[in-house]
């Protein structure tokens, strides 16, 4: 099993943040299926203020490249991603169009 942690910001607007949270309480079934299809076994998103933190646990075949290919071929995923950009704001230092940024692990208690 692989684990990835990613971060992204939201537009700092309380109404938009509340709407974003509502969308994630009722994620479209096609989106949930596409996540599973890519090899992701568990996915959690946390928020504090306008900052998001995502934890992905995926099988050993998972890759972000494979997920990107599957997403690009799925019109419903593209519709969801376009809708989510209404709420999301790239982290400082992101490349144009870059959303979730992979975080580096700097500590693990063993």
Steps between C-alpha positions, in 0.01 A plus 500: 500500500622848410408821684503850354421833664401799292400861564289760323341830596144620468391848405474684831124554491291342779200442272712327233677291764164389644378409150822305429454304824139423402614363163741271684228371730324377184776419251352383171497118473692512170779691673521249782511216246776670299708538817467129577568403137838677515618275784425730792375299797436786742489877454437760769486879474539731800459876518603783725398845390578515129765224501425142389699188585443169320622155601498229234564133570542307177601157377849443361381541135378855564673792332398862454575462129253209470238697695550804275448285187181347644372842609569657160288231333208539744263785412328489840836539677583793272165659587571455874851641471377806310233558764751462786728772352225746596599435862867409477808719483844370410764503771773764471772376265266270305535457125214633284199268533662301783256409775585261779871511588677195632651562843834366625501291816748646747425290811357165602474371856594132518 
